[in-house]
Amino acid sequence: MKNKITPNNTERKMRDNDFIVSKTDTKGKITYANSIFCEFSLYSEQQLLGKQHNILRHPDMPRGVFKMLWEHIQSGNEFNGYVKNLCADGSFYWVFANVTPSYDHQHNIIGYFSVRRKPSEQALKIVIPLYQEMLAEEKKTDTQNAIEASLNLLNQKLEQGVDYDRFVLSL
């Protein structure tokens, strides 16, 4: 189901002590949403449960970032990154996200656990222009190659030997 919400320029800012917590199954369907998640997304828990987490995907987010996220977590690694989320009313909020796999007793991935907190304003001054460049790269490239073009641009921008995870943790 495509999100039909029209984004607007109203920003919602997280408080310093807020933690947005959610859990998903292995396909990205929400299985748990804490009250702070509901507060910021402007969705009720009932509206979120069973929905794809990308219900919050803001069109300003480069798809390349989500490809990295899925590659990391599906291979058993955690992901750290900055994400701009779309609220139910079209407003938005930025988060610094940590996403980790959840395992069963046989060490099989059974879902994902995400904790998001307020991002630093200094980090966003670096991340926002970078994401804008990545998104522009995606838009000027054909659909089939857009994500790879976006990730290639990101890798060119990062210092030699620094991956995205190390980059965002250094901000």
VENHUVEN-V699249 format. One record per residue. N is the residue number from 0. OMEGA is omega in whole degrees, -180 to 180 (999 if undefined). BURIAL is 1 if it has 24 or more other ideal C-beta (glycine too) atoms within 12 Angstrom, else 0. Layout:
BEGIN
n=N omega=OMEGA burial=BURIAL
n=N omega=OMEGA burial=BURIAL
END
This chain:
BEGIN
n=0 omega=179 burial=0
n=1 omega=178 burial=0
n=2 omega=-176 burial=0
n=3 omega=-178 burial=0
n=4 omega=177 burial=0
n=5 omega=180 burial=0
n=6 omega=173 burial=1
n=7 omega=-175 burial=0
n=8 omega=180 burial=0
n=9 omega=-180 burial=0
n=10 omega=173 burial=0
n=11 omega=-177 burial=1
n=12 omega=177 burial=0
n=13 omega=175 burial=1
n=14 omega=-176 burial=0
n=15 omega=-175 burial=0
n=16 omega=179 burial=0
n=17 omega=171 burial=0
n=18 omega=175 burial=1
n=19 omega=-177 burial=1
n=20 omega=174 burial=1
n=21 omega=174 burial=1
n=22 omega=175 burial=1
n=23 omega=170 burial=1
n=24 omega=-176 burial=0
n=25 omega=179 burial=0
n=26 omega=179 burial=0
n=27 omega=176 burial=1
n=28 omega=-175 burial=0
n=29 omega=177 burial=1
n=30 omega=178 burial=1
n=31 omega=176 burial=1
n=32 omega=179 burial=1
n=33 omega=-175 burial=0
n=34 omega=179 burial=0
n=35 omega=176 burial=1
n=36 omega=180 burial=1
n=37 omega=-180 burial=1
n=38 omega=-176 burial=0
n=39 omega=-179 burial=1
n=40 omega=-176 burial=1
n=41 omega=172 burial=0
n=42 omega=173 burial=1
n=43 omega=177 burial=0
n=44 omega=-180 burial=0
n=45 omega=179 burial=0
n=46 omega=-177 burial=0
n=47 omega=-175 burial=1
n=48 omega=-180 burial=0
n=49 omega=179 burial=0
n=50 omega=175 burial=1
n=51 omega=-180 burial=0
n=52 omega=-179 burial=1
n=53 omega=171 burial=1
n=54 omega=-179 burial=1
n=55 omega=-174 burial=1
n=56 omega=177 burial=1
n=57 omega=-179 burial=1
n=58 omega=175 burial=1
n=59 omega=-179 burial=1
n=60 omega=176 burial=1
n=61 omega=179 burial=1
n=62 omega=179 burial=1
n=63 omega=179 burial=1
n=64 omega=-180 burial=1
n=65 omega=175 burial=1
n=66 omega=177 burial=1
n=67 omega=-179 burial=1
n=68 omega=-178 burial=1
n=69 omega=178 burial=1
n=70 omega=-180 burial=0
n=71 omega=-172 burial=1
n=72 omega=178 burial=1
n=73 omega=177 burial=0
n=74 omega=175 burial=0
n=75 omega=-180 burial=0
n=76 omega=175 burial=0
n=77 omega=179 burial=0
n=78 omega=173 burial=1
n=79 omega=179 burial=1
n=80 omega=177 burial=1
n=81 omega=-177 burial=1
n=82 omega=173 burial=1
n=83 omega=-178 burial=1
n=84 omega=179 burial=1
n=85 omega=179 burial=1
n=86 omega=-178 burial=1
n=87 omega=-180 burial=1
n=88 omega=180 burial=0
n=89 omega=176 burial=0
n=90 omega=-177 burial=1
n=91 omega=173 burial=1
n=92 omega=177 burial=1
n=93 omega=176 burial=1
n=94 omega=164 burial=1
n=95 omega=-171 burial=1
n=96 omega=168 burial=1
n=97 omega=-179 burial=1
n=98 omega=-179 burial=1
n=99 omega=175 burial=1
n=100 omega=171 burial=1
n=101 omega=-174 burial=1
n=102 omega=170 burial=0
n=103 omega=-177 burial=0
n=104 omega=178 burial=0
n=105 omega=180 burial=0
n=106 omega=173 burial=0
n=107 omega=177 burial=0
n=108 omega=-179 burial=1
n=109 omega=-180 burial=0
n=110 omega=-177 burial=1
n=111 omega=-177 burial=1
n=112 omega=-177 burial=1
n=113 omega=174 burial=1
n=114 omega=180 burial=1
n=115 omega=179 burial=1
n=116 omega=-179 burial=1
n=117 omega=178 burial=1
n=118 omega=176 burial=1
n=119 omega=179 burial=0
n=120 omega=179 burial=0
n=121 omega=179 burial=0
n=122 omega=-179 burial=1
n=123 omega=178 burial=1
n=124 omega=178 burial=0
n=125 omega=-174 burial=0
n=126 omega=-175 burial=1
n=127 omega=178 burial=1
n=128 omega=178 burial=0
n=129 omega=178 burial=1
n=130 omega=178 burial=1
n=131 omega=177 burial=0
n=132 omega=179 burial=0
n=133 omega=180 burial=1
n=134 omega=178 burial=1
n=135 omega=178 burial=0
n=136 omega=179 burial=1
n=137 omega=-177 burial=1
n=138 omega=-178 burial=0
n=139 omega=-179 burial=0
n=140 omega=178 burial=0
n=141 omega=-173 burial=0
n=142 omega=-176 burial=0
n=143 omega=-176 burial=0
n=144 omega=-173 burial=0
n=145 omega=-177 burial=0
n=146 omega=179 burial=1
n=147 omega=178 burial=0
n=148 omega=178 burial=1
n=149 omega=-180 burial=1
n=150 omega=176 burial=1
n=151 omega=178 burial=0
n=152 omega=178 burial=1
n=153 omega=-179 burial=1
n=154 omega=176 burial=0
n=155 omega=-178 burial=0
n=156 omega=-179 burial=1
n=157 omega=178 burial=0
n=158 omega=179 burial=0
n=159 omega=177 burial=0
n=160 omega=180 burial=0
n=161 omega=177 burial=0
n=162 omega=-176 burial=0
n=163 omega=-178 burial=1
n=164 omega=180 burial=1
n=165 omega=179 burial=0
n=166 omega=-176 burial=1
n=167 omega=178 burial=1
n=168 omega=180 burial=0
n=169 omega=-177 burial=0
n=170 omega=999 burial=0
END
